[in-house]
Amino acid sequence: MTASTLPELIATLVAARRAGGFRYDRQARVLAQFAEHCRREGYADGSIIQEAVEGFLYGRHLKASTIRREEIILRDLAEHARQFGWPAWAPPTLTRVKTRHRPPPYVFSDEEIRRLFHAIDTQPLSEMSNRALVDPVLFRVLYATGLRISEALNLQLRDVDAARATLEVRDSKNREHRIVPVTRRLADTLEAYIAAAHPDPEPAHHLFHTGDPATPADKSTIYNRLRRYLADADIPHFPGGPHIHSLRHGFAVHNLRRWAADGSDLAVMLPYLSAYMGHADLRGTQYYLQLTADAYPQVAALAQARFGYVIPGPAPREGADQ
């Protein structure tokens, strides 16, 4: 497909990103605004020049966080334009954004995961609670899929397709609606769990509940249960972790390490990981690249080389979406 005008070029970029599994709605709006800016200011279609880009980014008195996001979007456009032979100037994404200093995220070791699931699987049965039935499956879904806790607790029976081994995640954090493939083993586990936990199943019943299938399990209840399992597994709990989200971190880091060890092309795999986890764009994946950089420096080096126009180096990004 050729692109002779800026709107046509933008259309090819938006189509390519959406074909890769990204919603790309906010980015498309920014790009449309940039095209209108160029038309209004009389810039020629055949190039993306520094004056046009800087006038769009820095002439509207936007917040620093907004400018930085739009710098990244226009860097993406410039990289795409060059593939079509257009001369294109890319902004350096130097706008600094104030961020909170947070402790590094906690990632369970393989041994800790083994002890944690042993504690979950060997909890005593109770007539007062269904946690011995729910938790072994819920926590496996969290660790094996990287779902956010809210996404897992919002799952309904209609969202589980055991035959196809998929989960359907509706209206997630970034308003994404996505299909999440799972392993055959996890699909079989879910099928057996549903038969036991839902004797009178209805499509709108919540997959994980604490007695009433019309109501999902409460997030704070699951957090409190995790604290108990951590103590049983002799895993210290402290400010900053471990917590429920550590299972999501572990899913991402485990896959990045496995791909690095297998010699997989991260230029191909990273977008899949980002889309699978429901990130708005590849910047969310940078968070996990930083976690693996010490053990696998080649992971971060490859990602920076292949995705430098999307992942702007080590500067902290505003508000991790994890």
N, C-alpha and C positions, 0 to 999 in steps of 0.2 A: 504494500500500500504506500502510495506517495503522499507527500504533504507539501503543498505549494504556498499555503498561508498559515499564519500562526494558529488560528482556530482549528485548522485541519491537523496541524502538528499536535496540538493539545489533545484533540480527539483520539489520535493514535496512542498517545501516552496513557490516557485514562482507560482506553480499551485494553491496553497491555497489562496495566496494573490490576484491573478487575478480572481479567482472564487468569491472573496469578492468584486470585482468591481474596483480594483486598476490596473493601467497600469503596474507598477512595472518594467519598462524597465531599468531605471538607477540602481535600486537595483540589478536586475538580472545580469547586467554587472559587478558590484562590486563583487558580490558573485562568478561569474565565474573567475574573476581575483584572488580572494582569493583561490579558488580551484586549480588554476594553480600554485599559490605561494606555496601551501602545497605540490603539486606533485613535483615541481621543487626542493624544499628544503628537500624532503624525509620524510615528516610527515605521520604517519599512518592514514588510513582512519577512524578508529574506534573512534577517539576522536578529539576534537577541543581544543588544549592546549594553555596556555597563551603565550608561546614562539612563536608559529606560528601566533597568532593573533597580538601580539605586533610587530613582525617583519614585518608583512604586513602593519599595520597602521602607524607605526612610523619610518620606515626605508626608506621612499621614498621622504622625504623633501617636503611634501604636504602643502598647505595652511591650516591654523587652521580650517577654515570653512569646507573644504573638509574632513579633518580628523574627525571632529565631525559628519558629515553626515555618514561617513563610520563606525564610532563607533556604531551609532544607528543601522545601517544595520546588523552589526555583532552581536549586542545584540539580534536582532530579530532572527538571525540564531541560536544563542546559545539556546534561549528559545525553538525554534522549535526542535532543536536536542535533548534536554532533554525529549521531548515528545516521542521520539523514543528510549529512554534509553541510549543515547550517553552521556558520560561525556563531558561537554562543558564549557569553561571559557568565561565569558562575560566581555567585556571591560567596565570600569566604566563611560564612557562618561564624562570625566573631562576636556577635551580640551576646553579652554575658547575662545570665539569668540567675537571680538569687534562688538558692535551693536550701532546703533544710538538711543539716548534717545528720545522717542516720547511721546507726551501726550496720555493718555489712550483714546481708541476709544469711540466715542459717540454712545450711544444707546438710541433711542427715548423711552419715557415712553408711556404707553397705552393712556394717555390723550393727549399727544403731537401728536401721530399718528392719533387720532380722529380729532384733530384740523387741522392737515396737510391735511388730505384727504378731510375735509370739504372745505378748501381753494381751493384745486385742483378742486373739483367737482362743485364749485359755481363760478368759474371764468367766466367772460362775454364772450359771443360769439363774434367773430371778422371775418370780411370778409377778413382781411389781413393775418390771421394765422389759422392753423388747430389745435392749441394747446388744445382747449377745447374738441376736439374729441380724440386726441392722448394721452394727459397726464393722464387723469383718468385711462386709461388702462395700459399705460407704467409703471406708478408708482405702480400700483397694482401688475403687473408682478414682478417688482423688490422686493417688500416687501413680496409677497406670495411665491416666489420661491428662493430668495437669489441669483439670477443671478448677475453677474458683469454687469456694465452698458454696457461695450463693447459687452458682450454676448447678451444682450437684443437688442441692436441696430443692431447687425449683423443678427438677425433672419429674415428669409424670409418666404413668405407664404407657401412654401413647407415644412417648419419646424413645422408648426402648424397642429396637428391632433386633431380637436375638438371632433371627434367621440370617439377616444381612450383617450382623455384628456391628451395629451402629447405635449411637446416641444422638438425639436431635436436641440441640441447645437453642432455646428461644429467648430472644430479647435479653442478651447478655449485657455486660458492662458498656460496651461500645455500640449497643443496639444492634449487635450482630445476630444473625440467625444462621447457624452452621450445623453441618453433619459431622460428627466425630466418630471415625472408625475405631473399633476396639479389637483386642485379640480374641480369637475364638474361645480361648480358655475363660476370659472375663465374660464374654457373652453367655457361655454356658452357666457360669456362676450366677449371673444376673437372672437367667431363666429359672434356675432352681430356687433362688432367693424369692422371686416374685410368687412362685407357686406356694412357698411357705409363709410369706409375709402378707399376701393378698388373697385370702380364701375366696373373696367375692370381688374380683377385680373389675374396676371401671376405668375407661381410658383416662379420665381426669383425676384419678387417684394419684397422690404423690408417691413416688417410688420409695423415698425414705421418710418414714413417719414414726411417731412415738406412741402410737395407739389408735389415732384417728386418721385414716388414710386420706381424708378430705383436707387435712392440714399438714404442711410439711414439718419435718423436725426443726426445732428452733436452733439457730446458729449458736447462741450462747450455751445451750445444752451440749452441743457437740464440742465446743471449746473446752468446757469443764470436763467432759469425758476424756479428751486428749490429755489434759493435765494429769488425770489419774493414770492413764496408760504410760505416760512418760515416767511417772514415779515408779510404777511397777517394773518398767524396763530399765530402771536405774540410769535415766537420761536426764541430766539437770535442766531445769527450766529457769530462765533468767530474762531480764529485759532485753528485747530484741530477738528472742527465739529460744528454743524452737517453738513453732506454732503451726496452725493449720496450713498457712501459706507455704511453710517449709516443704510440704509435700509437692506443691506446684513447682517450687524452685528445683526440687530434686528431679522431677520429671524432665524439666528442660536441660539441666546440667547433665543428667545421665545420657540423654540422647546426643547432646553435643560431644561428650567424651567418646561415646560409642562411634559416632560418625568420624571423629578425628582418628580414632584407633583403626577404623576400617579404611581410612584413606578416601572417604566420600567427598564429593565436591560440594563444599558448603554454599557455593553460589547457587546450587540447585536446591539444597536441603533447607537453608535458612528461611526462605519464604514459606515453605511448607510448615515449618515449626511455628512461625509467626501466625499464619492463618489458622493452624490447628488449635493454638492456644487463645485465639480470639484477640490478638493484638491489633490495634488500629493501623499500625504500619511497622516497618522493620526496626524502628527505634526501640520498641519494646524488647526486641530480642537482644539489643546491645547490653541490657541489664544482665542477661545470662552469659553473654560472651565474657563480660568482665569477671564473672565468678569462675570461669574455666581458664582464664588467661595464665594463671600461675602454673597450673598443671600441664596445660597444652598451649604454649605461646603461639604455635602455628595457627590455632583456631582464630585468635584475635587478629593475627597478622593477615591471614587470608581474608577475613571479613572486612578489615579496613581497606585492603587492596581492591576487593571486588565490590564493596558497598560504601566506599568513602563518601559518595555523593548523598547517601541516605543516612549513614551513621557518622556523625561529624566528630570522630575522635573521642578522647577521654573526658571532655567537659561534661559534668553531670547534667542530666536532662531534668526538666521540671516535672515533679510529681510522677513517680513510677506508676505504671498502669498495672503492674503485676497483680 
